[in-house]
Amino acid sequence: MAIKFTHLFFVSLLTFGTASAQNAGGGADRRTTPQPTKGPYNPSRTLKHDLLHTTLDLRFDWVRQWVNGVATLRIRPYFYPQNTLDLDAKGFDIKGVFLLDTLQNGQAVFDSLNYTYNDRRTLHILLPRTYTRDQAFNVQIQYTAKPNELPVGGSAAITGDKGLYFINHDGGEGSKPRQIWTQGETEANSVWFPTIDTPNEKMTQEIYLTVDPKYRTLSNGKLIWSKQNPDGTRTDYWKQTKPHAPYLAMIAVGDFAVARDTLPATRDRDGLEVSYYVEPAYAESAKGIFGRTPAMIQFFEQKFGVAYPWEKYSQIAVRDFVSGAMENTTATVHAETVQMDNRQLLDGNSDDVISHELAHHWFGNLVTCESWANLPLNESFATYAEYLWREHAEGVYSADLHGMDDLNQYLAEAETKQEPLIRYHYTDREQMFDSHSYAKGGRILHLLRRIVGDDAFFKALNLYLTRNQYRTTELSDLRKAFEEVTGQDLNGFFDQWFMKPGHPVLKVEKEYTQNVLTLRVTQQQDTTLSPVYRLPVQVAVWVKGKKQLHEVVIDKARQTLKFNVEQRPDLVLFDADHRIVGSVEQEKNKAELVFQFYHADNYRDKYESVTQLEDKTHLIDTTVRRMMVTAMSDPFWKIRQLAISNFAEYDGPDFNDVERVIQSKARTDVRASVRQEAVVTLNSFGDNANDPLFREMLNDSSYLVASVALDAYLLSKPGDAAEIAAKFENIPNAEIVTAVANFYANSPDESRYDWFLTKMEGMKPQEMYNFLQVFGKYLIKSNPDVQRRAVPMLEVTARSNPAYFVRFGAYQVLGLLQDIEGVKAMRKDIRLSERDPKLKEMYEQFKDF
């Protein structure tokens, strides 16, 4: 599963003021860390039965949002003899439970079974006799699932646990498509079919879906046949022949366009169909969105040494999805944000999440964590697969940018939460879906790769996958694979990184005296909770412009390293390849940072030089300014973008020369984000000299560039501003429309109110959040009648929009209208009625605002 942590815009607010405090007292400079969760021990589920196969026959009641189903399960006792059977079945109406047998003539025989279902969560079935582990039997349950009638649940990562979702079920939500889709992780599939809902169970499956013929369906495995029924419906039959965990089962129903790719057969697998399901409006761009998938499959096959193990691979984009994406076996579900038209794709793609979910088909689906406590065995690998794909497709600088973002994401979370990566003592299994399991885990895998080397790393992954295919694993299985390949005892590595909370916090101080370089390294983390780490690291030393690399091991709270050198070093880099999963404090002066930019060929080193010297007082220095101008033409786009942004509001020496370089970047840089940054920076100069350029950039191929140029041009109030705004106000792009809205908000016109509302319809969640902020600006400058008109719409949005951050955005706008009678009480009721844990926490912290 991919979780869009980057969209959690309130993370910085939640972590505000929680910086680690230092302990008083002697010894090393230690820092306190948040206490790990003290929940109950959560082992893997004890299995009394083994679920071998599931057959589902499903029909849908759109009006009541029910699923009418017949489930036939083939089961056998796991080891010990059993005369009862417990199935997870949440909120069903049970119509009947039967023991199903087949006579020699093929006729089915049903024997009714007694059962109890008192808590409406576990179906307890009395078997007619005691079965042993070599005796399989078939049980059939006829039922109606009512997902909307269960208590609302969810978590920060997965915002709903209804299992099955009807979208626009009655067609009353305007242009929103009608869809049905499922989301099973962690244990929500038992809301729509009876099963043994645990990750340490695996089954094969068949699913019959009876639907209106105007809809397409998707499920796991292959579509075997499709037939028209006498009642005017159509039944599609999907079959998956290879076993997977019940949480990975899925169905989807709706009006989708389908684009198809194929992969030729290889020595290890048959030819493969790769398909992409999108809303019809995105049919032309479906291959632009997903078209790198076949290359990703071939890359991961080569990297992991294991052929793609499933019958097909499909991806589908759905509305109002409750997370970023979900890796259901052979049929990944994506949130609607993945859908972009061909022009939007010029500004970026969704390859990170696409590669993440695809990689799960090896790590998670083929080899599955045996319990949610071991979730990092799924998510760390999928997260690191994003790095691997970037490294292959875009180069190591792009991969290291991604890796640095992951590390920073974890470190931000670690300000308020530090847990072991493998953690059995959670209070809620949904807590496992965090930046520890994803971002920190991916960084630890990168560290392991650096320590053992590429050959050993990927050979160990191959051994882990081939030894455990179609099975479930725990951390020791991964460790044993690496130990078998490398011949090393890696228990210490796995213990300190996977089983202990926290991370190293290092301070590095250097001193040069009489041809000796001395580094004093202090581990400052609070070692009452985190270990004193054993860290094999690299130290790079440049003397007379030449680099020498030293391999060292840090394994003490305080440690001194000495190196003989000819003269004072030009630069010293501790952790030269940036493998440490933690923080390293090493002071560098201006000259060292400039030297570092030109000589340390690593994204993070260039990033540090460009960002540490971003202050305007540094740019007055000729050497720094020349470095920053050079950085504006760096081969890697992110360095160019950062360097350009450093000149925002610049008015120092060589201004005209700097401005000309940035103007050139605005017009000619190949990367849209760099052109966008150049336009924003030029706008910060605050004069009219760039107005002709802004008008020119309105025709840029990139929506992002055109939108910031439009914003800059309109706010400079040229004579044709109204004409230009009217020209762009109906462009089908949220960034463009938001720029126009920002212009309209500055001189509010009551007649624009309906335009604002119309533009919000159909916006993707993040787009709508951003647009709401501009709408609030429009309202606060409008007359009270317009403000009162907006209150009911904002209330509905704040209470019921599927995206929690859109609800929060509407709540924020209502906060601007508290002079209107009843709005204060309304906002209080919205806070008290909210059930989403993230938003509840937000409201609790900011209820006075």
C-alpha positions in Angstrom: 0.0 0.0 0.0 1.2 3.5 -0.8 0.3 6.2 1.6 0.6 9.8 0.5 2.5 11.1 3.5 3.5 14.2 1.4 -0.2 15.2 1.4 -0.4 15.3 5.1 0.0 19.0 5.2 -0.5 19.2 8.9 2.4 17.1 9.9 4.6 20.1 10.7 1.8 21.5 12.8 1.4 18.3 14.8 5.2 18.2 15.4 5.6 21.9 16.2 7.3 22.5 19.5 8.3 18.8 20.1 12.0 19.1 19.3 14.0 16.6 21.4 15.1 18.0 24.8 18.6 17.3 26.1 19.1 15.4 29.4 20.9 17.3 32.1 23.8 15.5 33.8 27.1 14.0 33.0 28.2 11.7 30.2 27.7 12.2 26.5 25.3 14.8 25.2 22.2 12.6 25.1 18.8 13.5 23.7 15.5 12.2 25.0 13.3 10.3 22.6 9.5 9.6 22.7 8.6 6.5 24.6 7.6 3.5 22.5 4.0 2.4 22.6 3.2 0.1 25.5 0.4 -1.9 24.0 -0.4 -5.5 24.4 1.7 -8.2 22.6 0.3 -8.9 19.2 1.4 -12.2 17.7 0.4 -13.7 14.4 -3.0 -15.3 14.5 -3.2 -18.9 15.6 -4.7 -20.9 12.7 -7.2 -23.6 13.5 -8.1 -24.0 9.8 -6.4 -23.5 6.5 -8.4 -21.7 3.9 -7.6 -23.3 0.6 -10.0 -21.7 -1.9 -12.7 -19.1 -2.0 -15.5 -18.9 -4.6 -17.8 -15.8 -4.5 -21.0 -15.2 -6.4 -21.9 -11.5 -5.9 -24.7 -9.2 -6.9 -25.1 -5.5 -5.9 -28.0 -3.5 -4.5 -26.9 0.1 -5.4 -29.9 1.8 -3.7 -29.3 0.2 -0.3 -25.6 -0.3 -0.9 -25.7 -4.0 -0.1 -23.9 -7.0 -1.5 -25.9 -10.2 -1.9 -23.4 -13.0 -1.9 -22.9 -16.7 -1.9 -19.4 -17.7 -0.6 -18.1 -21.3 -1.0 -15.0 -21.9 1.0 -12.8 -25.0 0.8 -11.2 -25.6 4.2 -9.2 -28.1 6.1 -8.0 -28.2 9.7 -4.5 -26.7 10.0 -3.1 -29.4 12.2 -5.3 -30.4 15.1 -8.7 -32.1 14.5 -11.6 -29.6 14.5 -15.4 -29.9 14.8 -16.2 -26.2 14.6 -15.2 -23.4 12.2 -14.8 -19.7 12.9 -15.0 -17.2 10.0 -14.5 -13.5 10.0 -17.8 -12.0 8.8 -18.5 -8.4 9.8 -22.1 -7.0 9.8 -23.7 -9.6 7.6 -27.3 -10.9 7.4 -26.7 -14.6 7.2 -29.3 -16.4 5.1 -27.9 -19.9 5.5 -24.8 -22.0 6.2 -24.3 -25.3 4.4 -21.9 -28.2 4.1 -21.5 -28.7 0.4 -20.6 -32.0 -1.2 -20.7 -33.3 -4.7 -22.0 -36.7 -5.8 -20.4 -38.8 -8.5 -23.0 -37.6 -11.0 -21.9 -33.9 -10.3 -25.0 -33.0 -8.4 -24.4 -30.7 -5.4 -25.7 -31.8 -2.0 -26.3 -29.2 0.7 -26.5 -30.0 4.4 -27.7 -27.2 6.6 -25.3 -26.4 9.4 -26.0 -24.8 12.8 -24.1 -21.7 13.6 -24.0 -18.8 16.1 -23.4 -15.2 15.1 -24.1 -13.2 18.2 -21.5 -10.4 17.8 -22.0 -10.1 14.0 -18.3 -10.2 13.6 -17.4 -13.9 13.9 -19.5 -16.7 12.3 -19.2 -19.7 14.6 -20.2 -22.9 12.6 -20.8 -26.3 14.1 -19.4 -29.0 11.8 -21.3 -32.3 11.5 -18.2 -34.3 12.6 -14.6 -33.9 13.6 -12.2 -33.3 10.6 -8.5 -34.0 10.6 -5.8 -32.2 8.7 -5.9 -34.5 5.7 -9.7 -34.0 5.3 -10.8 -30.9 3.4 -14.5 -29.8 3.3 -16.6 -27.2 1.6 -18.8 -24.7 3.5 -21.2 -22.4 1.7 -22.6 -19.2 3.3 -25.5 -17.3 1.7 -25.5 -13.7 3.0 -26.0 -10.0 2.5 -23.2 -7.7 3.4 -24.1 -4.1 4.5 -20.8 -2.2 4.7 -22.4 1.2 5.3 -24.3 0.0 8.4 -21.2 -0.8 10.4 -19.6 1.7 12.7 -17.3 4.0 10.9 -13.6 3.2 11.4 -10.3 4.1 9.9 -6.8 5.4 10.7 -4.3 8.1 9.7 -3.1 5.9 6.9 -6.3 4.2 5.7 -9.2 6.5 6.2 -12.0 3.9 6.0 -12.5 0.3 6.9 -15.8 -0.4 5.3 -14.1 -2.9 3.0 -16.5 -2.2 0.0 -17.5 1.2 -1.1 -20.4 2.4 -3.3 -19.4 5.7 -5.0 -22.3 8.0 -6.0 -24.6 5.0 -5.4 -27.8 6.8 -6.4 -26.4 9.0 -9.1 -27.1 12.1 -7.1 -23.6 13.5 -6.9 -23.6 15.4 -10.2 -20.8 14.3 -12.6 -19.1 12.0 -10.2 -19.0 8.5 -11.7 -20.9 5.6 -10.1 -18.4 3.0 -8.9 -18.0 0.0 -6.6 -14.5 -0.8 -5.3 -13.0 -2.7 -2.3 -10.1 -2.0 0.1 -9.1 -5.0 2.2 -6.0 -4.1 4.1 -5.7 -4.6 7.0 -8.7 -6.8 7.8 -11.7 -5.2 6.0 -12.3 -7.7 3.3 -14.4 -9.7 5.8 -16.9 -6.9 5.6 -17.9 -8.1 2.1 -17.1 -11.8 2.1 -16.6 -14.4 4.9 -13.0 -15.5 5.3 -10.1 -16.1 7.7 -9.0 -12.4 7.5 -5.4 -12.6 8.5 -2.1 -12.1 6.6 -0.7 -15.5 7.6 -3.4 -17.2 5.5 -3.3 -17.8 1.8 -6.0 -18.9 -0.7 -6.8 -19.3 -4.4 -10.1 -17.8 -5.6 -12.9 -17.5 -8.1 -15.3 -14.5 -8.2 -18.5 -14.2 -10.2 -19.7 -10.6 -10.6 -23.2 -9.9 -11.9 -23.6 -6.3 -12.9 -25.4 -3.9 -15.3 -23.9 -4.5 -18.8 -22.9 -0.9 -19.0 -20.2 -1.4 -16.4 -16.8 -3.0 -16.6 -15.5 -5.2 -13.8 -12.1 -6.0 -12.5 -10.8 -8.6 -10.0 -7.8 -10.7 -9.2 -6.5 -13.2 -11.8 -7.8 -13.5 -15.3 -11.3 -12.9 -16.8 -12.2 -16.4 -17.9 -15.6 -15.6 -19.4 -18.4 -13.1 -19.6 -22.0 -13.9 -20.4 -25.3 -12.1 -20.8 -28.1 -13.2 -18.4 -31.8 -13.5 -19.2 -32.6 -10.7 -16.7 -30.5 -8.2 -18.7 -27.5 -8.4 -16.4 -24.0 -9.7 -17.2 -21.9 -12.0 -15.2 -18.1 -11.9 -15.3 -16.0 -14.8 -14.0 -12.6 -14.0 -12.6 -10.2 -16.7 -11.5 -6.8 -16.6 -9.7 -5.0 -19.9 -9.5 -2.1 -18.9 -7.3 -2.5 -18.4 -3.5 -2.5 -15.0 -1.8 -3.6 -13.5 1.5 -7.3 -12.7 1.9 -6.7 -9.0 2.4 -5.4 -8.8 -1.2 -8.7 -9.9 -2.8 -10.5 -7.1 -4.7 -13.3 -6.2 -7.0 -14.2 -3.0 -8.9 -17.2 -2.1 -10.9 -17.8 1.1 -13.0 -17.6 2.9 -16.3 -13.9 2.6 -17.2 -11.9 2.9 -20.3 -9.2 0.2 -20.7 -5.8 0.5 -22.4 -3.7 -2.6 -22.8 0.0 -3.5 -23.1 1.7 -6.9 -23.4 4.9 -8.4 -22.3 6.4 -11.3 -24.3 7.0 -14.6 -22.7 10.3 -15.3 -21.1 12.1 -18.5 -20.1 10.5 -18.2 -16.7 6.9 -17.1 -17.4 4.2 -16.9 -20.1 3.4 -13.7 -22.0 1.7 -11.2 -19.8 -1.2 -8.8 -20.3 -0.8 -5.4 -18.6 -3.9 -3.2 -18.5 -4.9 0.2 -17.3 -8.5 1.1 -16.2 -9.2 4.8 -16.1 -12.2 7.1 -16.4 -13.2 7.6 -20.0 -12.0 11.2 -19.9 -8.5 9.9 -19.4 -8.6 7.2 -22.1 -6.1 9.0 -24.3 -3.6 9.5 -21.6 -3.9 6.0 -19.9 -0.6 4.8 -21.4 1.0 8.1 -20.5 0.0 7.6 -16.9 0.9 3.9 -16.6 2.9 3.1 -19.7 6.2 2.6 -17.9 4.7 -0.4 -16.1 6.0 -3.1 -18.6 9.5 -1.7 -18.3 9.2 -1.7 -14.5 8.1 -5.4 -14.5 11.1 -6.3 -16.6 13.4 -4.3 -14.4 12.2 -5.8 -11.1 12.4 -9.3 -12.7 16.0 -8.6 -13.5 16.8 -6.9 -10.2 15.1 -9.5 -7.9 16.0 -12.5 -10.1 12.4 -13.8 -9.9 9.9 -13.7 -12.8 6.7 -11.8 -12.2 4.7 -14.6 -10.6 1.1 -13.8 -11.4 -1.4 -14.3 -14.3 -1.7 -10.7 -15.3 -1.2 -7.1 -14.1 -4.0 -4.5 -14.1 -4.2 -1.0 -12.5 -7.3 0.9 -11.9 -8.0 4.5 -10.8 -11.1 5.1 -8.6 -12.8 8.0 -6.9 -12.7 8.7 -3.2 -10.1 6.0 -2.5 -9.2 5.7 1.2 -5.5 5.7 0.8 -2.8 6.4 -1.9 -3.0 3.0 -3.6 -3.4 -0.7 -2.8 -1.4 -3.6 -4.2 -4.3 -6.2 -4.6 -2.8 -9.2 -6.4 -2.8 -8.6 -10.2 -5.1 -5.6 -9.7 -3.7 -2.5 -8.0 -6.2 0.2 -7.1 -5.0 3.8 -7.3 -6.6 7.0 -6.0 -8.0 9.3 -8.6 -5.0 11.6 -8.3 -3.0 9.3 -10.6 -5.2 10.4 -13.5 -3.7 13.2 -15.5 -4.2 14.4 -19.1 -1.2 14.4 -21.5 -0.4 18.1 -20.7 -0.5 17.5 -17.0 1.9 14.6 -17.5 4.5 17.1 -18.8 4.8 18.3 -15.1 5.4 14.9 -13.6 4.1 11.4 -13.3 3.1 8.9 -10.6 5.9 6.4 -11.2 6.8 6.4 -7.5 3.4 5.0 -6.4 3.2 2.8 -9.6 6.6 1.2 -8.9 5.7 0.8 -5.2 2.5 -1.1 -5.8 4.1 -3.3 -8.5 7.0 -4.2 -6.2 4.5 -5.5 -3.7 3.8 -8.3 -6.1 7.1 -9.8 -5.0 7.4 -8.3 -1.5 3.9 -8.5 0.1 1.9 -10.6 -2.3 4.3 -13.4 -3.2 6.1 -13.3 0.2 3.8 -11.9 2.8 4.4 -10.7 6.3 3.0 -13.2 8.7 1.6 -10.6 11.0 1.0 -6.9 11.0 3.8 -6.5 13.4 6.1 -7.5 10.5 4.5 -5.1 8.0 7.9 -3.5 7.2 8.7 -6.8 5.3 6.1 -5.6 2.9 6.3 -1.8 3.0 10.0 -1.2 3.4 10.8 -3.2 0.2 8.0 -1.5 -1.8 9.3 1.9 -0.6 12.9 1.0 -1.5 11.7 -0.2 -4.9 10.7 3.4 -5.7 14.4 4.3 -5.1 15.6 1.4 -7.3 13.3 2.4 -10.2 14.4 6.0 -10.0 18.0 4.9 -9.9 17.4 2.9 -13.1 15.1 5.2 -15.0 16.3 8.7 -13.9 19.7 8.3 -12.4 21.2 8.2 -9.0 20.7 11.9 -8.3 16.9 11.5 -8.6 17.0 8.4 -6.5 19.0 10.1 -3.8 16.6 13.1 -3.8 13.8 10.5 -3.1 15.9 8.8 -0.4 16.6 12.1 1.3 12.9 12.9 1.3 12.2 9.6 2.8 14.8 10.1 5.6 13.4 13.6 6.3 9.9 12.2 6.4 10.9 9.6 9.0 12.9 12.2 11.1 9.9 14.5 11.2 7.7 11.7 12.5 10.5 10.7 15.0 10.0 14.0 16.8 6.8 12.7 18.3 7.0 8.9 17.7 9.8 6.4 17.9 9.1 2.7 17.7 10.9 -0.5 16.7 10.4 -1.1 13.0 9.2 -4.6 13.8 6.8 -4.0 16.7 4.5 -6.4 18.4 3.3 -4.0 21.1 1.0 -1.7 19.2 -2.5 -0.7 20.4 -4.0 -0.7 16.9 -2.6 -2.6 13.9 -3.2 0.5 11.8 -0.4 2.2 13.7 2.0 0.1 11.7 1.2 2.2 8.6 3.6 5.0 9.3 6.9 6.6 8.2 8.7 4.0 10.2 7.4 1.0 8.2 7.8 2.9 4.9 10.4 5.6 4.9 12.8 4.4 7.6 12.5 0.8 6.5 13.4 1.8 2.9 16.5 3.7 4.2 17.6 0.8 6.3 17.5 -1.5 3.3 19.7 1.1 1.4 22.1 1.0 4.4 22.2 -2.8 4.3 22.9 -2.6 0.5 25.8 -0.2 1.1 27.3 -2.5 3.9 27.1 -5.9 2.1 27.5 -4.6 -1.5 25.2 -4.8 -4.5 25.9 -8.4 -5.6 25.3 -9.8 -2.1 22.2 -7.6 -1.5 20.3 -8.7 -4.6 21.4 -12.3 -4.3 20.0 -12.3 -0.8 16.7 -10.8 -1.9 16.5 -13.5 -4.6 17.1 -16.2 -2.0 14.5 -14.7 0.3 11.9 -14.6 -2.4 12.5 -18.0 -3.9 12.7 -19.8 -0.6 9.5 -18.2 0.8 7.3 -17.8 -2.3 3.6 -18.2 -1.6 4.4 -18.3 2.1 4.5 -15.9 5.0 7.6 -14.6 6.8 9.0 -12.8 9.8 12.2 -10.8 10.1 14.4 -13.8 10.9 13.7 -15.2 7.5 15.1 -12.1 5.9 18.1 -12.1 8.2 18.9 -15.8 7.5 18.8 -15.1 3.7 21.4 -12.4 4.1 23.5 -14.4 6.5 23.5 -17.4 4.1 24.6 -15.3 1.2 27.2 -13.1 2.9 28.6 -15.6 5.5 28.2 -12.9 8.1 26.4 -12.9 11.4 24.0 -10.0 10.9 22.0 -10.4 14.1 23.5 -7.2 15.5 22.5 -5.2 12.4 19.0 -6.5 12.3 18.6 -6.1 16.1 19.7 -2.5 16.3 17.8 -1.3 13.1 14.7 -3.4 13.1 14.0 -4.3 16.7 15.1 -1.1 18.6 13.4 2.3 18.4 15.2 5.5 17.4 18.1 6.4 15.2 21.7 7.6 15.6 22.1 11.3 16.3 25.8 12.1 15.6 27.9 15.2 16.2 31.2 15.3 14.3 33.9 17.8 15.3 37.1 18.1 13.4 40.5 19.5 14.3 43.7 19.8 12.3 47.1 20.0 14.1 50.6 19.2 12.6 49.5 17.1 9.7 47.0 15.1 11.7 43.2 15.4 11.1 41.2 14.5 14.2 37.5 13.7 14.1 35.6 13.4 17.4 32.3 11.6 16.9 29.6 11.6 19.6 26.4 9.6 19.5 23.9 11.9 21.1 20.7 9.8 21.0 19.1 8.8 24.3 20.6 5.4 24.8 18.1 4.4 27.6 15.8 3.6 24.6 18.0 3.5 21.5 21.3 1.6 21.2 24.8 2.9 20.9 25.0 2.0 17.2 27.6 0.1 15.3 28.0 2.1 12.1 30.4 1.2 9.3 30.8 4.5 7.5 33.0 6.2 5.0 35.1 9.3 5.6 36.1 11.3 2.6 39.1 13.7 2.9 40.2 16.1 0.2 43.8 17.4 0.5 45.3 19.5 -2.4 42.1 18.9 -4.3 42.5 15.1 -4.2 40.1 12.8 -2.4 41.0 9.9 -0.2 38.3 7.5 1.2 38.6 5.8 4.6 36.4 3.0 5.8 35.8 3.3 9.6 33.5 1.8 12.2 31.8 3.9 14.8 30.7 1.7 17.8 31.1 3.9 20.9 29.2 6.7 22.4 32.3 8.9 22.0 35.0 8.0 19.5 38.1 9.7 18.1 39.4 9.1 14.6 42.8 10.3 13.4 44.1 10.6 9.9 47.6 11.6 8.7 47.4 14.3 6.0 49.9 16.5 4.2 48.2 19.8 5.0 44.9 21.2 6.3 42.2 19.4 4.3 40.1 21.3 1.8 37.0 19.3 2.9 36.1 16.5 5.2 32.9 14.5 4.7 31.8 12.1 7.4 29.4 9.5 6.1 30.5 10.3 2.6 27.9 8.2 0.8 25.1 9.2 3.2 24.1 5.8 4.3 23.3 6.5 8.0 19.6 6.4 8.8 19.7 9.3 11.3 21.1 12.8 11.6 24.7 13.9 11.3 25.8 17.3 12.5 29.1 18.5 11.0 29.9 22.2 10.7 31.4 23.5 7.5 32.5 27.0 6.7 31.7 28.9 3.5 34.9 27.9 1.7 34.3 24.3 2.5 30.7 24.4 1.3 31.8 26.0 -2.0 34.5 23.4 -2.4 32.0 20.7 -1.6 29.7 21.9 -4.4 32.4 21.5 -7.1 34.1 18.4 -5.8 31.6 16.1 -4.0 29.7 14.3 -6.7 26.6 13.4 -4.7 23.1 15.0 -4.8 22.9 15.5 -1.0 26.3 17.2 -0.9 25.3 19.6 -3.7 22.0 20.1 -2.0 23.7 21.0 1.3 26.0 23.5 -0.4 23.2 25.2 -2.2 20.8 25.4 0.8 23.4 26.2 3.4 24.5 29.2 1.4 21.0 30.4 0.4 21.0 33.4 2.7 21.2 36.7 0.9 24.3 37.7 3.0 26.2 34.8 1.4 25.1 35.8 -2.1 27.0 39.1 -1.8 30.2 37.1 -1.7 31.5 36.8 -5.3 32.6 33.2 -4.9 29.3 32.1 -3.5 27.3 34.0 -6.1 29.3 32.5 -8.9 28.8 29.0 -7.4 25.0 29.7 -7.2 24.9 30.9 -10.8 26.8 27.8 -11.8 24.2 25.7 -9.9 21.4 27.3 -11.9 22.9 25.3 -14.9 23.6 22.1 -13.0 22.8 18.8 -14.9 20.3 17.8 -12.2 17.0 19.7 -12.3 16.5 19.9 -8.5 19.8 21.7 -7.9 18.9 24.2 -10.7 15.5 24.8 -9.1 17.0 25.3 -5.6 19.7 27.7 -6.9 17.1 29.8 -8.7 14.9 30.0 -5.7 17.8 31.3 -3.6 17.7 34.5 -5.7 14.1 35.3 -4.7 13.9 39.1 -3.8 17.6 39.4 -4.6 18.8 43.0 -5.2 22.6 42.6 -4.7 25.7 42.8 -6.9 25.4 41.7 -10.6 21.6 41.8 -10.3 21.1 42.4 -14.1 23.4 39.4 -14.9 21.6 37.2 -12.4 18.2 38.3 -13.8 19.2 37.5 -17.4 20.2 33.9 -16.4 16.9 33.4 -14.6 15.0 34.8 -17.6 16.8 32.3 -19.8 15.9 29.5 -17.4 12.3 30.5 -17.5 12.2 30.3 -21.2 14.5 27.4 -22.1 15.0 25.0 -19.2 13.9 21.5 -20.1 12.3 20.9 -16.7 8.9 22.4 -16.1 9.5 22.8 -12.3 12.7 24.8 -13.0 10.9 27.1 -15.4 8.1 27.5 -12.8 10.7 28.4 -10.1 12.3 30.9 -12.5 9.0 32.6 -13.1 8.2 32.8 -9.3 11.7 34.2 -8.6 11.4 36.8 -11.4 8.0 37.8 -9.9 9.6 38.4 -6.5 11.8 41.1 -7.9 8.7 43.4 -7.7 9.1 45.5 -10.9 7.3 45.5 -14.2 10.4 44.6 -16.2 9.3 40.9 -16.5 5.7 41.5 -17.5 6.4 40.8 -21.2 8.1 37.5 -20.1 5.1 36.6 -17.9 2.7 37.2 -20.8 5.0 35.1 -23.0 5.0 32.2 -20.5 1.2 32.0 -20.5 1.7 29.8 -23.6 4.2 27.5 -22.0 3.4 23.8 -22.6 3.4 23.2 -18.8 0.3 24.0 -16.8 2.5 24.6 -13.8 4.6 27.2 -15.6 1.5 28.8 -17.2 -0.3 29.0 -13.9 2.4 30.9 -12.0 3.0 33.1 -15.0 -0.7 33.9 -15.1 -0.8 34.6 -11.4 2.2 37.0 -11.7 0.8 38.7 -14.8 -2.7 39.2 -13.5 -1.6 40.5 -10.1 0.6 43.1 -11.8 -2.8 44.6 -13.0 -2.0 45.1 -16.6 -4.7 46.8 -18.8 -5.8 43.5 -20.3 -6.0 41.6 -17.0 -9.7 41.0 -17.2 -9.5 39.9 -20.8 -6.7 37.4 -20.0 -8.5 36.1 -16.9 -11.6 35.5 -19.0 -9.5 33.7 -21.6 -8.2 31.3 -19.0 -11.0 30.9 -16.5 -12.4 27.7 -18.2 -9.2 25.9 -18.9 -9.6 22.4 -17.5 -6.7 22.6 -15.1 -6.9 23.4 -11.3 -3.6 25.3 -11.2 -4.7 27.6 -14.0 -8.2 28.1 -12.5 -6.8 28.8 -9.1 -4.6 31.5 -10.6 -7.7 33.1 -12.1 -9.6 32.7 -8.9 -6.8 34.5 -7.0 -7.2 37.4 -9.4 -11.0 37.5 -9.0 -10.6 37.2 -5.2 -8.7 40.5 -5.0 -11.7 42.4 -6.4 -14.7 40.3 -5.4 -17.7 40.5 -7.6 -20.9 38.8 -6.4 -21.5 37.5 -9.8 -18.4 35.4 -9.6 -19.8 33.3 -6.7 -21.4 30.6 -8.9 -18.2 30.4 -11.0 -16.2 29.5 -7.8 -18.7 26.8 -6.9 -18.8 25.4 -10.4 -15.0 25.2 -10.6 -14.8 23.2 -7.3 -17.0 20.5 -8.8 -14.8 17.6 -10.1 -11.6 18.9 -8.6 -9.3 16.3 -7.1 -9.0 16.5 -3.3 -5.6 18.3 -3.1 -6.7 20.7 -5.8 -9.9 21.4 -4.0 -8.1 22.1 -0.7 -5.9 24.7 -2.5 -8.9 26.2 -4.2 -10.8 26.5 -0.9 -8.0 28.8 0.4 -8.5 31.2 -2.5 -12.3 30.9 -2.1 -11.9 31.9 1.5 -10.0 35.0 0.3 -12.8 35.8 -2.0 -15.4 35.4 0.7 -13.7 37.5 3.3 -13.7 40.4 0.9 -17.3 39.8 -0.2 -20.4 41.3 1.3 -22.3 39.5 4.1 -25.0 38.2 1.7 -22.4 36.3 -0.3 -20.8 35.0 2.8 -24.1 33.7 4.1 -24.8 31.9 0.8 -21.5 30.0 1.2 -22.1 28.7 4.7 -24.3 25.7 3.8 -22.0 24.5 1.1 -19.0 24.8 3.4 -20.8 23.0 6.1 -21.6 20.1 3.9 -18.0 20.0 2.7 -16.6 20.2 6.2 -18.8 17.3 7.4 -18.9 14.9 4.5 -16.2 15.3 1.9 -14.4 12.0 1.6 -11.0 13.6 1.9 -10.1 14.6 5.4 -7.9 17.5 4.3 -10.7 18.9 2.2 -13.0 18.8 5.2 -10.3 20.6 7.1 -10.0 23.2 4.4 -13.8 24.0 4.5 -13.6 24.2 8.3 -10.8 26.7 7.9 -12.8 28.9 5.5 -15.8 28.8 8.0 -13.3 30.2 10.5 -13.2 33.3 8.4 -17.0 33.7 8.7 -17.5 33.5 12.4 -19.2 36.8 12.6 -22.2 35.2 10.9 -24.7 34.0 13.3 -24.5 30.2 14.1 -21.1 29.6 12.4 -19.1 29.4 15.7 -21.6 26.7 17.0 -21.5 25.0 13.7 -17.7 24.7 13.7 -17.8 23.3 17.3 -20.3 20.7 16.2 -18.2 19.8 13.2 -15.2 19.3 15.5 -17.1 17.2 17.9 -18.7 15.1 15.2 -15.5 14.3 13.3 -14.5 10.6 13.5 -11.2 10.7 11.5 -8.4 10.4 14.0 -6.1 12.7 12.1 -8.7 15.5 11.9 -9.8 15.0 15.5 -6.2 15.5 16.6 -6.0 18.6 14.4 -9.2 20.0 15.8 -8.1 19.3 19.4 -4.9 21.2 18.9 -6.4 24.1 17.0 -9.9 24.4 18.4 -9.4 28.0 19.5 -8.5 29.1 16.0 
